[in-house]
Amino acid sequence: MTPPATVSGPADTERLDLLCINTMRTRVVSMPSWGTFDRQPGACWDAVLLPASEARVAVETAFRLGKERSVGRRGPVLGLSDFGASPPVREFLMGFGFTLNHVLATSRTVLEARR
């Protein structure tokens, strides 16, 4: 049985439902403070991020510093690599690929690469 893909980032029921409808076993993890999470014991990391999960995608609508630690070499981080972007929210999200369709497509690509 394939372990679930792990999506770390802004989580809500609609995103999780759509990922599940698309037949990807998915676990959505919200990590508002990676610094706090980083101080937790390894057993906590394992319980949340599932070491057997080979496919991971992190979504960070701000600077992606620190999110790489949650995915490692198991997938990409969709996030900003610099500061200063300040268009209206809808333009920002669309322009930087923070859309449900882009996250789904990235997740599918990562999952397929691991099969």
ROLOSE-961904 format. One line per 2 residues: their letters; for each residue x, y, z of N, C-alpha, C. Coordinates in Angstrom, 1 decimal, always signed. Layout:
ROLOSE-961904
a> X/Y/Z/X/Y/Z/X/Y/Z; ...
***
This chain:
ROLOSE-961904
mt> +0.8/-1.2/+0.0/+0.0/+0.0/+0.0/+0.9/+1.2/+0.0; +0.6/+2.2/-0.9/+1.3/+3.4/-1.0/+1.0/+4.3/+0.2
pp> +2.1/+4.8/+0.9/+1.8/+5.8/+2.0/+1.2/+7.1/+1.4; +0.5/+7.8/+2.2/-0.1/+9.0/+1.7/+0.9/+10.1/+1.4
at> +0.5/+10.9/+0.4/+1.3/+12.1/+0.2/+1.1/+13.1/+1.3; +2.1/+13.8/+1.7/+1.9/+14.8/+2.8/+1.9/+16.2/+2.2
vs> +0.9/+17.0/+2.4/+0.9/+18.4/+2.0/+1.0/+19.2/+3.2; +2.0/+20.0/+3.3/+2.2/+20.9/+4.5/+1.9/+22.3/+4.1
gp> +1.0/+22.9/+4.8/+0.7/+24.3/+4.4/-0.7/+24.6/+4.8; -1.3/+25.7/+4.2/-2.6/+26.1/+4.6/-3.6/+25.0/+4.3
ad> -4.3/+24.6/+5.3/-5.2/+23.4/+5.2/-6.6/+23.8/+5.4; -7.5/+23.3/+4.6/-8.9/+23.5/+4.9/-9.7/+22.3/+4.3
te> -10.9/+22.1/+4.7/-11.7/+20.9/+4.3/-11.8/+20.8/+2.8; -12.0/+21.9/+2.1/-12.2/+21.9/+0.6/-11.0/+21.3/-0.1
rl> -9.8/+21.7/+0.3/-8.6/+21.2/-0.3/-8.4/+19.7/+0.0; -8.6/+19.3/+1.2/-8.5/+17.9/+1.5/-9.5/+17.1/+0.8
dl> -10.7/+17.5/+0.7/-11.8/+16.8/+0.0/-11.4/+16.7/-1.5; -10.9/+17.7/-2.1/-10.6/+17.6/-3.5/-9.4/+16.7/-3.8
lc> -8.4/+16.7/-2.9/-7.3/+15.8/-3.0/-7.8/+14.3/-2.9; -8.6/+14.1/-1.9/-9.1/+12.7/-1.8/-10.0/+12.3/-2.9
in> -10.8/+13.2/-3.5/-11.7/+12.9/-4.6/-10.8/+12.5/-5.8; -9.6/+13.1/-5.9/-8.7/+12.8/-7.0/-7.9/+11.5/-6.7
tm> -8.3/+10.7/-5.8/-7.7/+9.4/-5.5/-6.3/+9.4/-5.0; -5.9/+10.5/-4.5/-4.6/+10.6/-3.8/-4.8/+10.4/-2.3
rt> -4.2/+9.4/-1.7/-4.2/+9.3/-0.3/-3.4/+10.5/+0.2; -4.0/+11.3/+1.0/-3.4/+12.6/+1.4/-3.5/+12.9/+2.9
rv> -2.5/+13.5/+3.4/-2.5/+14.0/+4.7/-2.1/+15.5/+4.7; -3.0/+16.3/+5.1/-2.7/+17.8/+5.1/-2.3/+18.2/+6.5
vs> -1.1/+18.8/+6.6/-0.5/+19.2/+7.9/-0.4/+20.7/+7.9; -1.0/+21.4/+8.9/-0.8/+22.8/+9.0/+0.3/+23.0/+10.0
mp> +1.3/+23.8/+9.6/+2.4/+24.0/+10.5/+2.7/+25.6/+10.6; +1.9/+26.3/+11.4/+2.0/+27.7/+11.4/+3.3/+28.2/+12.1
sw> +3.9/+27.3/+12.9/+5.2/+27.7/+13.5/+6.2/+26.5/+13.4; +7.0/+26.5/+12.3/+8.0/+25.5/+12.1/+9.0/+25.5/+13.2
gt> +9.3/+26.7/+13.8/+10.2/+26.8/+14.9/+9.8/+26.0/+16.1; +8.5/+26.1/+16.4/+7.9/+25.4/+17.5/+7.9/+23.9/+17.2
fd> +7.5/+23.5/+16.0/+7.5/+22.1/+15.6/+8.9/+21.5/+15.6; +9.9/+22.3/+15.2/+11.3/+21.9/+15.2/+11.8/+21.5/+16.6
rq> +11.3/+22.1/+17.6/+11.7/+21.8/+19.0/+11.1/+20.5/+19.5; +10.1/+19.9/+18.8/+9.4/+18.7/+19.3/+10.3/+17.5/+19.2
pg> +10.1/+16.5/+20.0/+10.9/+15.3/+19.9/+10.7/+14.6/+18.5; +11.6/+13.7/+18.1/+11.5/+13.0/+16.9/+10.2/+12.2/+16.7
ac> +9.7/+11.7/+17.8/+8.5/+10.9/+17.8/+7.3/+11.7/+17.3; +7.3/+13.0/+17.7/+6.3/+13.9/+17.3/+6.4/+14.2/+15.8
wd> +7.6/+14.4/+15.3/+7.8/+14.6/+13.8/+7.3/+13.4/+13.1; +7.7/+12.2/+13.6/+7.2/+10.9/+12.9/+5.7/+10.8/+12.9
av> +5.1/+11.1/+14.0/+3.6/+11.0/+14.1/+2.9/+11.9/+13.2; +3.5/+13.1/+12.9/+2.8/+14.1/+12.1/+3.2/+13.9/+10.6
ll> +4.5/+13.8/+10.3/+5.0/+13.8/+9.0/+5.1/+12.4/+8.4; +4.9/+11.3/+9.1/+4.9/+9.9/+8.6/+6.2/+9.6/+7.8
pa> +7.2/+9.1/+8.4/+8.5/+8.8/+7.7/+8.3/+7.9/+6.5; +7.3/+7.1/+6.4/+7.0/+6.3/+5.2/+6.5/+7.0/+4.0
se> +6.1/+8.3/+4.3/+5.5/+9.1/+3.2/+6.7/+9.5/+2.3; +6.7/+9.0/+1.1/+7.8/+9.3/+0.1/+7.5/+10.6/-0.7
ar> +6.2/+11.0/-0.8/+5.8/+12.1/-1.6/+5.4/+13.2/-0.7; +6.0/+14.4/-0.7/+5.6/+15.5/+0.1/+5.7/+16.8/-0.7
va> +4.7/+17.7/-0.4/+4.7/+19.0/-1.0/+4.4/+20.0/+0.1; +5.2/+21.0/+0.2/+4.9/+22.1/+1.2/+4.4/+23.3/+0.5
ve> +3.4/+23.9/+1.1/+2.8/+25.2/+0.5/+3.0/+26.2/+1.6; +3.7/+27.3/+1.2/+3.9/+28.4/+2.1/+3.7/+29.7/+1.4
ta> +2.7/+30.4/+1.7/+2.4/+31.7/+1.0/+3.2/+32.8/+1.4; +4.2/+32.6/+2.2/+5.2/+33.6/+2.6/+6.6/+33.0/+2.2
fr> +7.6/+33.6/+2.8/+9.0/+33.1/+2.5/+9.1/+31.6/+3.0; +9.6/+30.8/+2.2/+9.6/+29.4/+2.4/+10.7/+28.9/+3.4
lg> +11.4/+29.8/+4.0/+12.5/+29.4/+4.9/+12.0/+28.4/+5.9; +12.6/+27.3/+6.1/+12.2/+26.3/+7.1/+11.3/+25.2/+6.6
ke> +10.5/+25.5/+5.6/+9.6/+24.5/+5.1/+10.4/+23.3/+4.4; +11.6/+23.6/+3.9/+12.3/+22.5/+3.2/+12.6/+21.4/+4.2
rs> +12.7/+21.7/+5.5/+13.0/+20.7/+6.5/+11.8/+19.7/+6.6; +10.6/+20.1/+6.3/+9.5/+19.2/+6.4/+9.3/+18.3/+5.2
vg> +9.9/+18.7/+4.1/+9.8/+17.8/+2.9/+11.1/+17.1/+2.5; +12.2/+17.7/+2.9/+13.5/+17.1/+2.6/+13.6/+16.9/+1.1
rr> +14.0/+15.8/+0.6/+14.2/+15.5/-0.8/+13.0/+14.8/-1.4; +11.9/+14.8/-0.6/+10.7/+14.1/-1.0/+9.7/+14.9/-1.8
gp> +10.1/+16.1/-2.1/+9.2/+17.0/-2.9/+9.5/+18.4/-2.8; +8.8/+19.3/-3.5/+9.1/+20.7/-3.6/+8.4/+21.5/-2.5
vl> +8.9/+22.7/-2.4/+8.2/+23.7/-1.5/+7.7/+24.8/-2.5; +6.3/+24.9/-2.5/+5.7/+26.0/-3.2/+5.7/+27.2/-2.3
gl> +6.6/+28.2/-2.5/+6.7/+29.3/-1.7/+7.5/+30.4/-2.3; +7.6/+31.5/-1.6/+8.4/+32.6/-2.1/+9.9/+32.5/-1.7
sd> +10.7/+32.9/-2.6/+12.2/+32.9/-2.4/+12.8/+34.2/-2.1; +11.9/+35.3/-2.2/+12.3/+36.6/-1.9/+11.2/+37.4/-1.2
fg> +11.5/+38.6/-0.8/+10.5/+39.4/-0.1/+10.1/+40.6/-1.1; +9.0/+41.2/-0.7/+8.6/+42.4/-1.4/+7.3/+42.3/-2.3
as> +6.8/+41.2/-2.5/+5.6/+41.0/-3.3/+4.4/+41.5/-2.5; +3.6/+42.5/-3.1/+2.5/+43.0/-2.3/+1.3/+43.4/-3.2
pp> +1.0/+42.6/-4.2/-0.2/+42.9/-5.0/-1.5/+42.5/-4.2; -2.7/+42.9/-4.7/-3.9/+42.4/-4.1/-3.8/+40.9/-3.9
vr> -4.4/+40.4/-2.9/-4.3/+39.0/-2.5/-4.6/+38.0/-3.6; -5.7/+38.2/-4.3/-6.1/+37.3/-5.4/-5.0/+37.3/-6.5
ef> -4.5/+38.4/-6.9/-3.4/+38.5/-7.9/-2.2/+37.8/-7.3; -1.9/+38.0/-6.1/-0.7/+37.4/-5.5/-0.8/+35.9/-5.5
lm> -1.9/+35.3/-5.1/-2.1/+33.9/-5.0/-2.0/+33.3/-6.4; -2.7/+33.9/-7.4/-2.7/+33.4/-8.7/-1.3/+33.5/-9.4
gf> -0.7/+34.7/-9.2/+0.6/+35.0/-9.8/+1.7/+34.1/-9.3; +1.7/+33.7/-8.1/+2.7/+32.9/-7.5/+2.4/+31.4/-7.5
gf> +1.3/+31.0/-8.1/+0.9/+29.6/-8.2/+0.3/+29.0/-6.9; -0.2/+29.9/-6.0/-0.9/+29.4/-4.8/-2.4/+29.1/-5.1
tl> -2.6/+28.3/-6.1/-4.0/+27.9/-6.4/-4.2/+26.5/-6.1; -5.4/+26.1/-5.9/-5.7/+24.7/-5.6/-5.3/+23.8/-6.8
nh> -5.5/+24.3/-8.0/-5.2/+23.5/-9.2/-3.6/+23.3/-9.3; -2.9/+24.3/-9.0/-1.4/+24.2/-9.0/-0.9/+23.2/-8.0
vl> -1.5/+23.3/-6.8/-1.1/+22.4/-5.7/-1.4/+21.0/-6.0; -2.6/+20.8/-6.6/-3.0/+19.4/-7.0/-2.1/+18.9/-8.1
at> -1.8/+19.7/-9.1/-0.9/+19.3/-10.2/+0.5/+18.9/-9.6; +1.0/+19.8/-8.8/+2.3/+19.5/-8.2/+2.3/+18.2/-7.4
sr> +1.3/+18.1/-6.6/+1.1/+16.8/-5.8/+1.1/+15.6/-6.6; +0.3/+15.6/-7.7/+0.2/+14.5/-8.6/+1.6/+14.2/-9.2
tv> +2.3/+15.2/-9.7/+3.6/+15.0/-10.3/+4.6/+14.4/-9.3; +4.6/+14.9/-8.0/+5.5/+14.3/-7.0/+5.1/+12.9/-6.7
le> +3.8/+12.6/-6.6/+3.4/+11.2/-6.3/+3.7/+10.3/-7.4; +3.5/+10.7/-8.7/+3.8/+9.8/-9.8/+5.3/+9.5/-9.9
ar> +6.1/+10.5/-9.6/+7.6/+10.3/-9.6/+8.0/+9.3/-8.6; +7.3/+9.1/-7.5/+7.7/+8.2/-6.5/+7.2/+6.8/-6.7
r> +6.3/+6.6/-7.7/+5.7/+5.2/-7.9/+6.7/+4.4/-8.7
***
